[in-house]
């Protein structure tokens, strides 16, 4: 019997209490054991250290926002608060950590900033040592200023890649003595609203999801200077779909053969196959998420299942995944979590 443990970040409105834990039973093909793991305000995005010892969550507390650090209890998978670092203003929308669990990054949509926090092992995070304020705007009415949406390390961890929805840019930084220094910048189509980035397992390609234009932008990553080049753009929604849609999460299968991208509005996950030589994408299929506003999804550690979170209908949805075709088959759609946003599994070695 194989069971994988995971966590769900939520908006704490309605019944939601904060972070929830769950178990995926791969033999039964069911999500089970859903329970509140930590109470905190709007932990909409989470990240887990490579050694599964720590979880970091974005946090809102009144008029303050920032990041909270938890230790993960091995047996029960419970969460024990280590500390929080909060400052005046809105909370971040994204958090990530490097493989050595030394640096935590946050992207703050409302403030238009990217921040770096040093980690003290077993004690949590220190106050931010570097806060970068993005400037600018875009043609869409929601692009009245910078809105950073993603900040994460490149696969070689030589650089930090930051996606800014408000200014239509992917900006690369280098981390030097705790300070973020810009080394490269890529502008994408004005008004496209880039949101999230996911690297191919080969470390040479990356896939950028746009929120406004509902596209996946295929990028070539230059590990020499941290720059990116655009190779292709491909839509995630049908040509005849004219209602509101906002692209959300994007993930790549561990074998690098398929890319998955979620659509809020069309309420689907688009499936693309990856061309082995170029990394470019070919459309395969779209699958309904059996709910409203799929904010995030995650492939399980085996790569044979996908768990998606429908924010507005409050349900987790489980799919089995055909590893040869990339297509998804619905297994379960009635796992309830209030206002779920982020899905994360513990790492499996």
Rosetta blueprint (number, residue, H / E / L):
1 X L
2 X L
3 X E
4 X E
5 X E
6 X E
7 X E
8 X E
9 X E
10 X E
11 X L
12 X L
13 X L
14 X L
15 X L
16 X L
17 X L
18 X E
19 X E
20 X E
21 X E
22 X E
23 X E
24 X E
25 X E
26 X L
27 X L
28 X L
29 X L
30 X E
31 X E
32 X E
33 X E
34 X E
35 X E
36 X E
37 X E
38 X E
39 X E
40 X L
41 X E
42 X L
43 X L
44 X L
45 X L
46 X E
47 X E
48 X E
49 X L
50 X L
51 X L
52 X L
53 X L
54 X E
55 X E
56 X E
57 X E
58 X E
59 X E
60 X E
61 X E
62 X L
63 X L
64 X E
65 X E
66 X E
67 X E
68 X E
69 X E
70 X E
71 X E
72 X E
73 X L
74 X L
75 X L
76 X L
77 X L
78 X L
79 X E
80 X E
81 X E
82 X E
83 X E
84 X E
85 X E
86 X E
87 X E
88 X E
89 X L
90 X L
91 X L
92 X L
93 X L
94 X E
95 X E
96 X E
97 X E
98 X L
99 X L
100 X L
101 X L
102 X L
103 X E
104 X E
105 X E
106 X E
107 X E
108 X E
109 X L
110 X L
111 X L
112 X L
113 X E
114 X E
115 X E
116 X E
117 X E
118 X E
119 X E
120 X E
121 X L
122 X L
123 X L
124 X E
125 X E
126 X E
127 X E
128 X E
129 X E
130 X E
131 X E
132 X E
133 X E
134 X L
135 X L
136 X L
137 X L
138 X L
139 X L
140 X L
141 X L
142 X L
143 X L
144 X L
145 X L
146 X L
147 X L
148 X E
149 X E
150 X E
151 X E
152 X E
153 X E
154 X L
155 X L
156 X L
157 X L
158 X L
159 X L
160 X E
161 X E
162 X E
163 X E
164 X E
165 X L
166 X L
167 X L
168 X L
169 X E
170 X E
171 X E
172 X E
173 X E
174 X E
175 X E
176 X E
177 X L
178 X L
179 X E
180 X E
181 X E
182 X E
183 X E
184 X E
185 X E
186 X E
187 X E
188 X L
189 X L
190 X L
191 X L
192 X L
193 X L
194 X E
195 X E
196 X E
197 X E
198 X E
199 X E
200 X L
201 X L
202 X L
203 X L
204 X L
205 X E
206 X E
207 X E
208 X E
209 X E
210 X E
211 X L
212 X L
213 X L
214 X L
215 X E
216 X E
217 X E
218 X E
219 X E
220 X E
221 X E
222 X E
223 X L
224 X L
225 X L
226 X L
227 X E
228 X E
229 X E
230 X E
231 X E
232 X E
233 X E
234 X E
235 X E
236 X L
237 X L
238 X L
239 X L
240 X L
241 X L
242 X L
243 X L
244 X L
245 X L
246 X E
247 X E
248 X E
249 X E
250 X E
251 X E
252 X E
253 X L
254 X L
255 X L
256 X L
257 X L
258 X E
259 X E
260 X E
261 X E
262 X E
263 X E
264 X E
265 X L
266 X L
267 X L
268 X E
269 X E
270 X E
271 X E
272 X E
273 X E
274 X E
275 X L
276 X L
277 X L
278 X L
279 X L
280 X L
281 X E
282 X E
283 X E
284 X E
285 X E
286 X E
287 X E
288 X E
289 X L
290 X L
291 X L
292 X L
293 X L
294 X E
295 X E
296 X E
297 X E
298 X E
299 X E
300 X L
301 X L
302 X L
303 X L
304 X L
305 X E
306 X E
307 X E
308 X E
309 X E
310 X E
311 X L
312 X L
313 X L
314 X L
315 X E
316 X E
317 X E
318 X E
319 X E
320 X E
321 X E
322 X L
323 X L
324 X L
325 X L
326 X L
327 X L
328 X E
329 X E
330 X E
331 X E
332 X E
333 X E
334 X E
335 X E
336 X E
337 X L
338 X L
339 X L
340 X E
341 X E
342 X E
343 X E
344 X E
345 X E
346 X L
347 X L
348 X L
349 X L
